[in-house]
Each structure stands twice: as C-alpha cells, then as structure tokens.
Amino acid sequence: DYMILGQHFLKQECDGVYTGAPTTDETTLQNYVDTVIAGLESGRYLYLAHPDLINYVGDAAIYERHMTRLCQYLKEHDRPIELNMLGAVDGRHYPSKRFLDIASKVQNKAIIGIDAHSPEQIKRSNVGEQMLRRMAQGITIIEQMEEV
C-alpha cells in the first residue's frame, strides 16, 4: 500500500482556497507548487495526483515558470506526473495540454491514475486509458508504481 498526494486546497479545507477554482493570482499558483513540494518532501506520498488540478488562468509565462519548477522537482526525485483519468473522461480542465507540454519538455515520466469515485468509473477505464495515452504523446508512461 502507498499514499498519493492530492492537493485540493491551500491551507485548511473548510476555509482554504480550492485549487481547482479558476484564478489569475500568481501567489495562489506559487503557494500550490510550494505546498505540493513540501508535502512530497514529507516522504509520506509516492506520487502527486492530478498535478495540473491548479486552475491558473493568468499569464502563460507565470504558469510555465511555476509548473516547470514542479515538474523539475518531480523529475529530480524520480516521481511521475499522474495522468488523471477522471479529469479526462469527465471533460474537466485537467489533464491540461499546457501542463503536459511542460512535463514533456522536462522529460517527466507519467502514470495513469483512474481516480474512481464510483465502481461505474472503473468500467470506463479502457476508454480513459486510450484517451490519456493520446494526450501524453512524448511522455514515457510507467505501468506500475514501486514503493520507495
């Protein structure tokens, strides 16, 4: 067994910022990346779920700078990015092409995560997996995580 980090909120869930809400605030994006890195540094998590959940809709150069920093951290620590099937199948804002372009440039590896919230979602996993593999052109997909 292992745990996966999913950074849905900054600060506390009850009064914190939901990272999936659209924002143009650079501080929110920077805090997201800093918080994720701190969580991974704890050694409790094997990888990061939906790293592109942060819904930064501001300046593209700012997004690229901070998310490149996250991708470089993941590469340096041999952690894959997660290609999130729930987001892809449900048509959410993640997985994000601009994030996958950064991950490809940094040469991150990836793992496909189902993120099933119900048994019915597992039934769609073949379609979702094909979709994610097409989206992740140029990124090496690993088939299984090994505990570290």
trRosetta pair geometry for C-beta under 8 A, 3 or more apart (Angstrom, degrees):
i j d omega theta_ij theta_ji phi_ij phi_ji
2 45 7.7 95 164 -156 94 40
2 46 4.1 33 158 -28 139 134
2 145 6.9 -105 52 115 152 131
2 147 5.5 -172 -69 -104 124 90
3 44 5.8 -22 66 150 135 85
3 45 5.2 -81 100 -106 91 66
3 46 6.7 147 66 0 45 85
4 45 6.0 78 -143 -157 20 101
4 46 6.3 -46 -86 52 64 89
4 47 5.9 -18 -129 68 87 72
4 48 7.3 133 -174 -125 80 11
4 49 4.8 79 147 -44 119 103
4 82 7.5 62 -162 -66 129 150
4 113 7.3 120 -152 -122 164 143
5 36 6.8 132 129 -145 137 75
5 39 4.9 126 -138 132 145 131
5 40 6.2 -106 6 -71 157 74
5 44 7.7 101 -69 88 101 94
5 45 3.9 5 -34 -136 97 169
5 47 7.3 -136 29 111 85 31
5 48 5.1 -33 72 -110 103 64
5 49 6.5 -161 87 12 44 82
6 48 7.8 133 -85 -168 39 58
6 49 4.0 -21 -87 58 88 129
6 50 6.7 42 -133 38 90 97
6 53 7.6 74 -165 -21 79 158
7 10 7.8 39 172 -73 103 63
7 19 6.1 46 121 -6 85 160
7 32 6.5 133 125 -157 137 80
7 35 5.9 133 -145 109 138 112
7 36 5.0 -92 -24 -85 156 87
7 39 6.6 -168 -77 8 110 157
7 48 7.4 -18 -4 -152 103 103
7 53 7.1 174 73 60 75 131
7 54 7.9 -5 95 -55 112 95
8 13 7.3 29 91 -112 109 99
8 18 6.5 -26 162 -144 79 73
8 19 6.0 -157 -170 28 28 103
8 20 7.0 -23 -149 -14 74 104
8 53 7.0 -70 -104 146 55 155
9 12 7.1 -32 130 122 138 20
9 13 4.7 167 11 -101 165 59
9 16 4.1 95 171 90 110 130
9 17 6.5 146 -158 72 67 44
9 18 5.8 -39 -98 -98 77 48
9 19 6.5 -149 -88 -16 20 89
10 16 5.1 -171 77 -179 49 114
10 17 4.5 1 43 51 107 99
10 19 6.4 107 -29 -67 88 94
10 28 6.8 -148 -3 -147 158 76
10 31 5.3 56 -140 125 142 124
10 32 6.3 -86 -73 -80 117 67
10 35 6.0 -162 -121 -26 82 162
11 15 6.9 -54 113 89 125 77
11 16 3.6 -179 70 -105 86 108
11 17 7.0 80 25 11 101 75
12 15 5.5 32 76 43 106 79
12 16 4.9 170 64 -34 41 107
13 16 5.9 -39 -87 30 17 113
17 21 7.1 -117 -179 44 79 121
17 23 7.6 29 -177 -67 129 149
17 28 5.9 -114 140 -133 163 113
18 21 4.7 87 81 -16 97 107
19 28 7.8 168 -119 169 70 103
19 32 5.5 111 -128 -114 124 123
19 53 5.4 67 107 116 113 102
19 54 4.8 -60 178 -96 106 65
19 55 7.0 137 150 7 56 77
20 53 5.3 -59 -79 177 86 90
20 54 7.6 -103 -80 -102 39 20
20 55 5.3 63 -168 -20 38 121
20 92 7.9 -43 -154 -174 124 124
20 93 7.4 150 -160 45 84 118
20 94 8.0 -98 -121 1 96 121
21 55 6.1 -159 87 53 19 128
22 55 4.9 -79 -89 128 47 119
22 57 4.9 1 -159 -5 100 133
23 28 4.8 -36 135 71 159 155
23 29 7.3 -169 94 -46 118 83
23 55 6.5 108 14 86 76 77
23 56 5.9 -41 74 -108 84 57
23 57 6.8 142 62 23 30 84
23 58 7.2 -37 121 -25 60 106
24 56 7.4 102 -111 -163 30 68
24 57 5.9 -58 -76 76 75 77
24 58 3.6 114 -151 -77 70 102
24 59 7.9 82 -162 -9 89 68
25 28 4.1 75 88 2 109 109
25 29 7.1 173 97 -7 61 82
25 58 7.2 173 2 -36 19 143
26 29 5.5 -57 -153 39 40 112
26 30 6.0 38 152 -18 73 107
26 58 6.6 -98 -63 81 72 158
26 59 7.7 -10 -76 38 107 109
26 62 5.2 -90 -110 -171 108 142
26 66 7.8 171 -160 -39 80 140
27 30 5.6 -54 -142 41 32 111
27 31 6.0 33 156 -20 66 108
28 31 5.8 -55 -144 38 27 111
28 32 6.4 35 152 -25 62 103
28 54 7.7 164 134 -156 93 109
28 56 7.3 171 91 -94 103 95
29 32 5.6 -51 -151 29 30 115
29 33 6.7 25 155 -13 64 103
29 54 6.1 111 -121 164 70 139
29 56 4.5 36 -87 -88 121 142
29 58 7.6 -114 -26 38 139 120
29 62 6.8 108 69 141 157 104
29 63 6.8 -109 -146 -104 154 60
29 66 5.0 122 143 73 109 168
30 33 6.0 -56 -151 38 32 107
30 34 6.2 30 153 -16 67 110
30 66 5.8 -119 -88 -115 59 133
31 34 5.6 -55 -141 42 32 112
31 35 5.9 32 159 -21 67 109
32 35 5.9 -58 -144 37 24 109
32 36 6.3 24 157 -18 62 109
32 54 4.5 88 166 -96 168 138
32 66 7.8 75 66 155 97 134
33 36 5.8 -55 -146 37 29 111
33 37 6.3 27 157 -17 64 107
33 54 7.9 -43 -50 -26 71 166
33 66 4.9 -150 -27 178 150 99
33 67 7.2 -138 -88 -84 124 42
33 69 5.9 64 177 86 147 114
33 70 4.8 -118 -133 -64 101 106
34 37 5.9 -58 -149 38 28 109
34 38 6.3 28 154 -18 64 108
35 38 5.7 -54 -146 37 31 112
35 39 6.3 33 153 -20 64 106
36 39 5.7 -55 -150 35 30 112
36 40 6.4 25 155 -14 65 106
36 48 6.0 41 -166 -124 116 138
36 51 7.2 86 -157 -134 157 84
36 70 6.4 24 83 -129 139 116
37 40 5.8 -56 -146 40 32 108
37 41 6.1 38 152 -26 65 107
37 70 7.1 -132 -58 -116 98 72
37 73 5.4 -75 -111 -168 109 167
38 41 5.5 -52 -146 33 30 117
38 42 7.2 48 150 -36 59 92
39 42 5.8 -40 -165 6 36 117
39 44 7.5 -73 179 52 72 108
39 45 6.4 23 144 8 95 139
40 45 5.8 -81 -110 65 59 114
40 48 6.5 -48 -73 -60 120 105
40 73 7.4 124 72 142 147 121
40 74 7.9 -101 -141 -94 171 71
40 77 6.9 120 148 98 128 162
40 79 6.6 -54 -153 -54 137 171
42 45 7.2 62 65 4 101 89
45 48 7.1 70 135 -74 137 56
46 79 7.7 161 154 -130 47 97
46 145 5.6 86 151 168 138 142
46 147 6.7 -83 -102 -120 127 55
46 148 6.5 145 -127 15 81 99
47 79 5.1 159 -115 -168 77 95
47 80 5.5 -15 -129 56 143 77
47 81 8.0 169 -177 -120 118 10
47 82 6.1 130 130 -53 122 101
47 111 6.5 97 81 33 174 133
47 145 6.6 -121 -10 -113 126 142
48 51 4.9 64 115 -79 124 94
48 74 6.9 -89 18 -100 125 122
48 79 6.7 69 -1 150 92 130
48 81 7.2 -35 70 -130 101 51
48 82 6.3 -142 94 -1 57 107
49 53 7.8 35 114 -31 79 129
49 82 5.1 -32 -130 44 39 162
49 84 6.7 78 -179 -92 78 114
49 113 6.0 -130 -127 120 85 172
49 115 6.8 118 -161 -90 121 113
50 53 4.2 73 126 -50 113 100
50 82 6.0 -60 -46 84 36 116
50 84 4.1 14 -84 -51 92 150
50 87 6.0 121 -117 -30 124 139
50 94 5.3 89 -160 125 106 148
50 95 7.6 -131 -131 -79 78 66
50 113 7.6 -110 -44 68 71 136
50 115 7.1 40 -40 -81 113 153
51 54 8.0 -31 159 9 50 97
51 67 8.0 118 141 -146 108 96
51 70 6.4 160 -176 145 124 136
51 74 7.5 -43 -97 -58 157 151
51 81 5.3 -81 16 -143 137 91
51 82 6.5 138 -13 36 86 81
51 99 6.9 169 96 -177 96 139
52 67 7.6 38 -102 -134 83 133
52 84 8.0 -145 51 12 90 120
52 93 7.9 -133 136 120 98 81
52 94 4.4 162 97 -125 95 113
52 95 5.9 84 54 -141 137 52
52 96 4.2 -145 170 16 144 111
52 99 3.8 -114 -94 -14 132 172
52 100 7.8 -47 -41 -39 155 69
53 84 7.9 57 -65 -11 89 163
53 87 7.8 -134 -93 -82 74 141
53 94 5.5 -70 -85 -9 44 162
55 93 5.4 63 -116 89 105 156
55 94 7.9 -108 -82 -36 81 102
56 62 7.5 -125 164 104 138 103
56 63 5.1 170 100 -100 129 102
56 66 7.8 90 -13 62 171 136
58 62 5.9 -19 103 61 111 136
58 63 7.0 161 70 -46 75 97
59 62 4.3 78 79 6 103 109
59 63 7.0 -174 94 -9 54 84
60 63 5.6 -54 -149 37 36 113
60 64 6.2 35 154 -20 68 106
60 98 7.3 -118 -142 -148 97 147
61 64 5.7 -52 -144 37 31 112
61 65 6.4 36 155 -23 64 104
62 65 5.8 -53 -149 32 30 112
62 66 6.6 15 160 -6 64 108
63 66 6.5 -68 -150 44 26 99
63 67 5.8 7 166 -3 67 119
63 98 6.8 28 125 133 137 137
64 67 6.3 -64 -132 48 23 100
64 68 5.8 30 164 -26 63 111
64 98 7.6 -95 -79 171 83 108
64 102 6.2 -176 -138 -92 72 122
65 68 6.0 -57 -147 32 20 111
65 69 6.8 23 152 -20 57 105
66 69 5.6 -51 -156 30 34 115
66 70 6.8 33 148 -17 65 102
67 70 5.3 -44 -149 34 43 114
67 71 6.3 43 151 -18 68 103
67 98 8.0 93 66 126 162 92
67 99 5.9 -110 -175 -119 148 81
67 102 5.2 85 115 92 111 172
68 71 5.6 -53 -144 40 34 110
68 72 6.1 36 155 -21 66 105
68 102 5.4 -124 -81 -161 70 119
68 105 7.7 -42 -116 86 102 122
68 106 6.5 165 -147 -65 72 122
69 72 5.8 -53 -145 36 28 111
69 73 6.5 32 153 -21 61 104
70 73 5.7 -53 -152 33 32 113
70 74 6.5 29 152 -17 65 105
71 74 5.7 -53 -148 37 33 111
71 75 6.3 33 154 -18 66 106
71 81 7.1 -18 -116 -65 85 123
71 102 5.4 -171 -21 134 154 102
71 103 5.2 -153 -125 -98 130 61
71 106 4.1 150 134 25 122 164
71 108 5.3 -101 -160 -47 96 130
72 75 5.7 -53 -145 38 32 111
72 76 6.1 32 157 -19 66 108
72 106 5.7 -127 -72 -142 61 131
73 76 5.9 -59 -146 39 27 110
73 77 6.3 1 162 4 64 114
73 79 8.0 -12 121 43 74 121
74 77 6.3 -73 -144 52 25 94
74 79 4.4 -97 -153 75 77 97
74 80 7.2 9 171 155 119 4
74 81 6.2 72 141 -63 165 73
74 108 5.7 26 99 -124 121 121
75 78 7.5 27 -176 -76 31 34
75 79 7.9 -86 -49 48 19 66
75 106 5.5 -145 -33 151 143 108
75 107 6.5 78 -122 80 138 76
75 108 5.4 -109 -72 -93 94 71
78 148 7.8 143 92 -100 115 145
80 108 6.7 117 -147 167 51 95
80 109 4.5 -70 -107 98 94 87
80 110 5.2 133 -177 -124 109 17
80 111 4.5 101 97 -12 150 92
80 142 5.9 -125 -74 26 149 120
80 145 7.5 -124 22 -95 125 99
81 99 7.9 169 -163 149 149 108
81 103 5.1 -51 -7 -126 157 145
81 108 5.0 58 -13 137 108 143
81 109 7.5 172 19 89 72 41
81 110 4.9 -33 67 -106 84 82
81 111 7.7 178 82 24 39 66
81 139 7.7 -56 50 -166 119 144
82 110 7.0 130 -115 -160 14 79
82 111 5.8 -33 -110 70 65 84
82 112 7.6 97 -163 -138 68 14
82 113 4.4 2 -167 -4 118 128
83 88 7.4 18 165 -35 87 135
83 95 5.5 -12 -147 -71 69 149
83 110 5.1 54 -29 171 103 128
83 111 7.1 -161 19 89 82 33
83 112 5.0 -35 68 -105 107 62
83 113 6.8 160 68 20 49 73
83 132 4.3 113 147 -166 132 124
83 135 7.0 149 -148 78 122 119
83 136 5.6 -62 -90 -57 143 135
83 141 7.3 -35 4 -115 138 111
84 87 4.2 56 100 14 113 113
84 88 6.7 162 94 -13 61 88
84 94 5.9 34 50 126 130 106
84 95 5.8 161 40 -53 80 86
84 113 5.5 -23 -107 70 58 104
84 115 5.3 21 -158 -11 91 146
85 88 5.6 -60 -145 40 36 110
85 89 5.8 24 164 -12 73 111
85 112 6.3 58 -51 -180 105 93
85 113 6.3 -146 3 93 89 49
85 114 4.9 -27 43 -130 139 39
85 115 5.9 176 53 32 79 93
85 116 7.9 -9 82 -57 122 72
85 121 7.8 130 114 168 113 105
85 125 6.5 7 -174 -128 162 71
85 128 3.9 63 -157 159 107 138
85 129 7.0 -21 -104 -65 124 56
85 131 8.0 112 -134 65 74 111
85 132 6.2 -69 -91 -44 73 136
86 89 6.3 -60 -138 42 24 102
86 90 5.8 3 169 1 63 120
86 92 7.3 22 122 5 75 135
86 114 7.2 74 -41 154 84 45
86 115 3.8 -89 -7 94 121 118
86 116 7.1 -178 -72 -79 107 33
86 117 7.0 70 -117 -10 141 99
86 121 6.7 2 -100 -163 88 142
87 90 6.4 -69 -135 50 19 98
87 92 4.1 -86 -146 58 73 119
87 93 7.4 -64 -162 60 113 40
87 94 4.2 -49 -167 91 157 75
87 95 5.7 128 96 -21 128 55
87 115 7.4 35 -14 60 77 155
88 91 7.9 24 173 -68 26 32
88 92 7.7 -52 -39 39 21 85
88 95 5.7 0 -68 16 96 98
88 128 5.7 125 83 -151 117 87
88 131 5.1 155 157 112 131 127
88 132 5.5 -127 -32 -72 170 85
88 135 6.8 -132 -117 -11 128 154
89 121 7.4 146 80 -149 153 90
89 124 5.6 99 -144 128 151 136
89 127 7.0 93 -111 99 108 103
89 128 4.5 -46 -59 -95 116 109
89 131 7.0 147 -76 45 67 154
93 96 6.4 10 152 -82 72 99
94 99 7.4 6 -127 27 91 148
95 99 6.9 -125 -171 68 72 119
95 100 6.1 57 163 -51 113 117
95 132 6.9 97 7 -125 148 87
95 135 5.8 113 90 137 134 151
95 136 7.8 -38 153 -65 162 90
96 99 4.0 78 73 9 105 107
96 100 6.6 -178 89 -9 53 84
97 100 5.6 -58 -144 41 32 110
97 101 6.2 39 154 -25 66 103
97 135 7.2 -116 -92 -160 73 96
98 101 5.6 -46 -148 30 33 116
98 102 6.8 36 152 -18 61 101
99 102 5.7 -54 -155 34 36 111
99 103 6.3 34 149 -17 68 106
100 103 5.4 -51 -142 39 36 113
100 104 6.2 42 155 -23 66 103
100 135 6.2 -138 -82 152 171 91
100 136 6.0 -126 -149 -108 128 61
100 139 6.7 -96 -163 -29 91 142
101 104 5.7 -52 -147 34 29 113
101 105 6.5 31 152 -19 62 106
102 105 5.7 -57 -151 36 32 112
102 106 6.3 22 155 -11 67 109
103 106 5.9 -58 -142 44 30 105
103 108 4.1 -64 -164 39 89 125
103 110 7.0 67 153 -67 144 109
103 139 5.9 20 118 -105 110 132
104 107 7.3 26 -179 -80 32 39
104 108 7.6 -66 -61 37 25 82
104 136 8.0 170 -73 -166 104 61
104 137 7.8 10 -103 93 143 59
104 138 4.3 43 -144 109 126 120
104 139 5.3 -95 -90 -63 79 88
108 139 6.6 -8 80 -141 77 109
109 139 7.1 135 -139 176 29 85
109 140 4.8 -45 -119 83 81 99
109 141 7.3 140 -174 -107 77 18
109 142 5.4 42 164 -24 126 108
110 136 5.6 -110 49 -148 162 146
110 139 4.9 45 -6 143 124 126
110 140 7.0 157 22 84 76 47
110 141 5.1 -39 76 -105 93 68
110 142 7.1 175 78 16 38 76
111 141 7.0 121 -102 -161 31 73
111 142 5.4 -38 -84 65 85 92
111 145 6.0 5 -110 -58 161 99
112 128 8.0 138 -173 124 121 96
112 129 5.8 52 -178 -121 163 83
112 132 5.4 122 -117 101 110 155
112 133 7.8 -33 -74 -58 133 77
112 141 6.5 23 -31 -160 94 123
114 121 6.8 130 167 129 101 105
114 122 6.4 29 -178 -105 149 69
114 125 5.5 -32 -116 -110 115 115
114 128 7.3 100 -127 94 69 149
115 121 7.8 -77 94 147 60 147
116 119 7.3 58 166 -98 132 21
116 121 4.0 172 -132 86 85 119
116 122 5.0 7 -105 -57 158 79
116 125 7.8 -47 -66 -71 119 109
117 121 6.3 72 38 -5 61 151
118 121 5.3 107 61 -6 72 99
119 122 5.7 -48 -163 24 48 114
119 123 7.3 53 144 -24 68 97
120 123 5.6 -47 -163 23 44 117
120 124 7.3 34 147 -13 67 101
121 124 5.9 -57 -158 35 42 107
121 125 7.5 73 142 -58 62 81
122 125 5.5 -15 -166 -29 46 119
124 127 5.3 -54 -175 44 76 112
124 128 5.6 76 128 -24 89 108
125 128 5.4 -59 -141 44 36 114
125 129 5.9 41 160 -27 71 104
126 129 5.9 -51 -145 32 27 111
126 130 6.7 26 156 -16 61 104
127 130 6.0 -57 -154 35 31 110
127 131 6.4 31 150 -20 65 109
128 131 5.5 -56 -149 36 33 114
128 132 6.3 30 156 -18 68 107
129 132 5.8 -56 -146 37 31 109
129 133 6.3 32 156 -20 65 106
130 133 5.9 -54 -147 35 30 111
130 134 6.6 30 154 -18 63 105
131 134 6.0 -59 -157 35 30 110
131 135 6.5 27 150 -18 65 109
132 135 5.5 -55 -146 37 35 112
132 136 6.0 19 161 -10 69 114
133 136 6.1 -64 -139 44 27 102
133 141 6.7 -64 -111 -22 82 160
134 137 6.9 -8 -177 -45 39 95
136 139 4.3 -78 178 51 96 118
136 141 6.2 90 108 -64 148 110
142 145 7.2 92 111 -76 126 55
